Amino acid sequence: MSNKPVNHARAAEHFLEDKPHLQFHDERLWDMRQKRDAQMHILPEWQELREEASRIKEHTLSRLPEYLEQFEENAKKNGIHVHWARDGAEHNRIVGEILKAHNAHKLIKSKSMVTEECDMRPYLEKQGVTVTETDLGERIQQLDDQLPSHIVVPAVHKLTSDVAKIFAKDYNTDPDIRDPHLLAEAQRQAARPVILGADSGMTGGNFVVAETGTFVVCTNEGNADLSATVPNLHIATIGIERLVPRMADLGVFVRLLSRSALGSPITQYTTHFRGPQKGGEMHVVLVDNGRSARLGMEDFWTSLKCIRCGACMNTCPVYRRSGGLSYGAVYSGPIGAIIDPTFNERKYSTLPYASTLNGSCTNVCPVKINIHEQLYKWRRVLVQHHEMPFVKREIMHMAGKLMGQPKLYRAAIKATEVSLSTMPRFVLYNWLNPWGRHRENPHPVKQTFNDWYRKNRKPGKDGTPEAKK
Ligand code: SF4
């Protein structure tokens, strides 16, 4: 895997050039954000729910080993096989072995970001297993050979016409279909025989309950239920941070999840898996893949509270205008920019800069993760670890020095004001200055606030102007 830093800005530029997609993406996500706001206003106890969700998650994370063991013990009593995977490679090996033991070659799979993290599909395909995504958006992305661009709506960046073209190629349908219902029906017709012929099924897990040894999957299409129940073998791949202590805690999260994600009161299907079906087998693979390491990071451990609702993406002005694929990572948007550098600091070193730090992500997060503060902290860490381009680092260094000396700073401001009004435009706006490509400098002012203040206030005893009484 290449270690080269992702060029988010360049990828975003391509996305920005395509006006119809850009406008559609921006409007669609903003629509979800507005629907989420409407749901929030219906519930007077919204802020208390967020507070409670955050409290439960922080409590669980602070005693994670204990709750994981409790889950394992209870799940085994329910007849579930529990496996532990340190990383992606171990996860893939475990899943491959389970399938091999059952002589299973046709896996149907509900959307799961953890399997994307582990790069499971290509691994299993090399072992002779066909993997078919059953979630509509995820299937579109699979057929188009792309990662999901959003954690809840994987193909959110695609227009109906894009989907029609993909389906025409793979399902032989009319490339000019523009009715989403007809496209959904085409997927249904294509998926049905695959589902019925599958010998193994896979789901993720939104919440894992330690007290009962059960887990919950929330979807809107019911595809997870088909993946889990049509074949006799069900494998659930779940990140270790998905634990909640008690069944009684679930209500808080179920009320927050869909409202935050899509602005709908609840997901269409909220299924509790309590053990294998009659004559079947159920396996849960609990995946660490860097989570324990993140739990030990003082500034970033609370990112593990994330319930993957995507609300921070829907509200982020950078995400809405750059598209999820421009992040070049499994997780995109504000939460992705926190998680991804924990996988590979160099490769994802540009992502914490893909934010205006306006705090909107933090405001909408149902589990109260201080997202914009963590993004800011990542920037500091990356500078300390020298994971910043040389030119940018030196400019920041010089700016820091300048701002630390008020007299020099004011003289520089004056000189800049003069030169801005006289300098030919090309000196500032040229290919050497990517910052200027989408930005205009403010007009030079005749008088700075500092000049005005000095002129209008008498000097105090120490020579600085006194504040007006
Ligand atoms: S960080 Fe918060 S808002 Fe973003 S996906 Fe996770 S839970 Fe949702």
Residues whose N, C-alpha, C, O or C-beta is under 5 A from the ligand:
A	BS01	SF4	C306 I307 R308 C309 G310 A311 C312 I335 C361 V364 C365 P366 V367 I369
